[in-house]
Amino acid sequence: MGLFTLAEARRELARLRPVLDELVAIRADAAELAASLTDGGAPTPLGGLPEWKGAQARLDELMTEVQQTGAELQSLAPLLIDFPADIDGAPAQLCWLEGEPELAWYHRPDLGVAGRRRLP
């Protein structure tokens, strides 16, 4: 996939919001189901092993949907998504972290999230 302009990345993030919201919800369900399946885990009204497997399958589908856009899913918990870009002629990753209202950060590819800076 190619590089994103800031406008393209922001549009793609807006389009992905329902997918990301579902991903967060399914991620929580999967964690609760997994905990209930451990020895001594508290039962959950969400179900058991079949529901956990279903949640895992749905997570895989949602993660694939994100990746197919050309965005890079860097972390699942919290969600961290990078959009490959070019800023002032240098490679960059436009970076969105779960909970942020908009795409407003970037970092150099070699620095990762520790090198995040606000977009100019």
ZIVENNOR-V616353 format. One record per backbone hydrogen bond with DSSP energy under -0.5 kcal/mol. NH is the residue of the N-H (numbers start at 1). CO is the residue of the C=O. E is the energy in kcal/mol with one decimal. If there is no record, write none. Layout:
NH,CO,E
NH,CO,E
//
This chain:
4,84,-3.3
9,5,-2.6
10,6,-2.5
11,7,-2.2
12,8,-2.7
13,9,-2.6
14,10,-2.2
15,11,-2.4
16,12,-2.2
17,13,-0.9
17,14,-0.7
19,16,-0.5
20,16,-2.8
21,17,-2.8
22,18,-2.1
23,19,-2.5
24,20,-2.3
25,21,-1.9
26,22,-3.0
27,23,-2.5
28,24,-1.9
29,25,-2.1
30,26,-3.0
31,27,-2.1
32,28,-2.3
33,29,-2.9
34,30,-2.7
35,31,-2.3
36,32,-1.8
37,33,-1.0
37,34,-0.6
38,34,-0.5
38,35,-0.9
41,38,-2.6
44,47,-0.5
47,44,-1.4
52,48,-2.3
53,49,-2.7
54,50,-2.1
55,51,-2.5
56,52,-2.5
57,53,-2.3
58,54,-2.3
59,55,-2.5
60,56,-2.2
61,57,-2.0
62,58,-2.6
63,59,-2.8
64,60,-2.3
65,61,-2.1
66,62,-1.9
67,63,-2.4
68,64,-2.3
69,66,-1.4
70,67,-1.8
71,66,-0.8
72,82,-3.4
73,71,-0.6
74,72,-1.0
74,80,-2.7
75,80,-1.3
77,78,-0.6
80,75,-1.9
81,96,-2.8
82,72,-2.7
83,94,-2.7
84,82,-0.5
85,92,-2.9
86,4,-0.5
87,90,-2.8
88,86,-0.6
90,87,-1.7
92,85,-2.2
93,107,-2.6
94,83,-2.8
95,105,-2.4
96,81,-2.9
98,79,-3.1
100,97,-2.5
104,102,-1.0
105,95,-0.7
106,117,-2.4
107,93,-1.7
111,108,-1.4
112,108,-1.5
114,111,-0.6
115,112,-2.0
116,113,-1.6
117,106,-3.0
119,104,-2.7
//
